[in-house]
């Protein structure tokens, strides 16, 4: 049924919108993954062709056609199977991710802060990923980049990839909220503790697969409580994925019937999470 | 806290002064009309209150396309963080009653990506019939690249949503709140929500790196004449715009000139508007937002003013004698 929705909503150019209108990379990447999971390769390949057509010369992807900036959506492209996307395009996406950090981690920025007397040259946060280059790193794009690199590392275990996965995970662990779980950004803003959000908590937990620490344990407890009360399809998808990554999704968990998919990424992610619950995790292989 | 002018503020102020005084000859400022209307609660009386308030401003919207831009921040059914849906629906009905060709509600929240879930939790689906049909998620809208006519930040051109750029009348409908980075968030800061997260991320971090005050002034240059209706029925004080505490004020503040509306709101909150950097930048100096250059109608300022609690970093913004 839901695969049928994806088929209905595919644009003529091969991509998908968020709800309606022109094609964007994010809904297209998730739709392609969901269609490949369902064995609908023809539709998926039309989506892939559209994605390949808008790759930028720096090896990254813009959020949609006509935008002159590669952004975080490159991580979603890197999650696609190289044998379907094309090995060289996939390698360029991985290289773009490896070369991208939050602005606060760049040498120029750190040197400037040091010269202004605002910070030391060492001891800064581990580098994460920004939504858009030349801005700060955040929990959401960092989690997605770690997921993409982790999937690549299982295929191609290179030290450079390992290093960025580890630093991305350290970035996430440094941003655990006081009460556990993850906000979208800092742990504190102007001295006040930030609150955890369900979607970012789920994303961070998914990216921290295999990491055992008091921080992940507290995050898992927060995720369990969110799971019972949250009514956002997007947030529930990420919570399920995050809990699954740690083997903590309650046995027999049922997606609440009253929760509505608001966007096509909600639908696609829902399908992918359902597959992951059956043991076919497309964020892993 | 004593504070000296930065070079940028001095230049902006000088430019404003130069604009206002061509060749040394002072031009009179035409006072902007700002209304303060009592609205004690979020109830059915709001529909009539808003209709009368808009009539006073003589807005001509017959046959025009109107976009209402509320402030949606968090999954919160209460009344202090998001613009209340009853107020937005009252404005929606009033503009329709005034003959608008279309009225849409549009918002691009800053850091929560699931906009419709957020609107649902904030009560919009319950209050606004067929909400999904009239709502546009500005984070995911089609975009056009625009360069501000006057630029205060290093942003350069911005991709902005076609829904907003194509509106005949944009109505900024913020909540009256303190803000932990700029002091207060009102109708001008509310326009951060038109910058698409789909292009710039959640939050819209390039605006922060380019300078929040300067980016607000840039957006004001792109949208210089939105109508503003500020939800001050219950505002937020302290560590706004998210972690603050509800502050009942019982007013709506409205007008055609967002700088004048925001300056009036600041005075209600007992914040000195002349100390607000983005207000000074966007209005080209102080003259435009001084009390004597605002034609205020409705309730008097002393009758409704109530000091909003400020976090320590912003206590220097407090008006004297508050």
Interface residues (C-beta under 8 A of the other chain):
Chain A: X18 X19 X21 X22 X24 X26 X63 X64 X67 X69 X71 X72 X103 X130 X131 X132 X134 X135 X136 X138 X140 X141 X184 X185 X189 X190 X192 X195 X197 X199 X231 X232 X233 X234 X235 X262 X263
Chain B: X75 X111 X112 X113 X114 X115 X116 X117 X120 X121 X137 X140 X141 X142 X143 X159 X180 X181 X198 X199 X200 X201 X202 X203 X205 X206 X208 X209 X239 X243 X311 X313
